[in-house]
Each structure stands twice: as C-alpha cells, then as structure tokens.
Amino acid sequence: AALFEKKAEAEAQIALANATFYARKQAAEAELYAKKKEAEGIIKLGQAQGVYVNTLLKALEGNYTSLRDYLMINGGMYQEIAKINAEAIHGLEPKISIWSNGGDNGGGITEGGLKEFASVYKMLPPLFKTVNEQTEMLPPAWMGTLPDKSS
C-alpha cells in the first residue's frame, strides 16, 4: 500500500510537472506569436509610410525641401514649437528703454572728447533708472541718486 501510494504520488508530480510545462510552453508560444505579428505590423507600416513619402516626393517633383516643409506643417511641428516658445516666456514682463541724448548739438560742447563725455554723462540717469526698474538696485551714492518714487 505504501509503495502504491508513493507511485501514485510520483505520477501526480509528473502530471503536475507536465501540466506546468505545457502551460509555460503555451504562454511562450502565444508571446512569440504576438511578437511576430507586432513585427509584421511594423514592417507593413514602414512599407506604407515609404509609399506615402515616395508619392509625396513625386508630387513635389523630387523637391526634398518642400517635402520636409510639408511634413513639418502637416505634423504640427510649427504649432508645437510656437507652444513651447510661448510657455518659455509666459509670465515675463520685460521693460524696454530707448535713450536719446537730444541729437548732435551736445548742449554747446563741441570741443573734441568733451562732446563724447557729455553724451555718456547724459545717458547715465536713464541707465540708472532702467537698472533700478528691472533689478531694484540703486547706483552707488558717489555716482548719484535717483529721484524719490513717491514724488
């Protein structure tokens, strides 16, 4: 009876091993079949895209630049670039200043290097003001002061 029981137990283990092996084999074959079908689909898609691009290129008389531009427009690349650029500058509040020293008359200074020095000196107040508006930094006291904002 013990021998019969051991034999039945061994046969049960063999049957279980065979069932496990069969299940794993079926799963592996199913995965292999799925991968083969996926690869076939990728090949077919590539072939179809090749025909599409070739047809477009023939329609554009072989002009690669026109084909590239068409594909970029059709693919929405320019819209995506514009969206990315808009997001990059969103929230910025640039301040643009244009300075003029009143032309070439120089306020009566016409002698050599003094004219250029006067031009630079006239440019400093608007420069200090712009730097202060954009960075809230004040010029050193020895260079001058900005007028009080409240007045």
SULHU-V265232 format. One record per run of one state. SS is the DSSP state (H for helix, E for strand, C for the rest). FROM is the first residue (numbers start at 1). TO is the last residue. Records with the same first field share a line. If there is no record, write none. Layout:
SS: FROM-TO + FROM-TO
//
This chain:
C: 1-1 + 60-63 + 75-76 + 90-105 + 109-111 + 136-151
H: 2-59 + 64-74 + 77-89 + 106-108 + 112-135
//
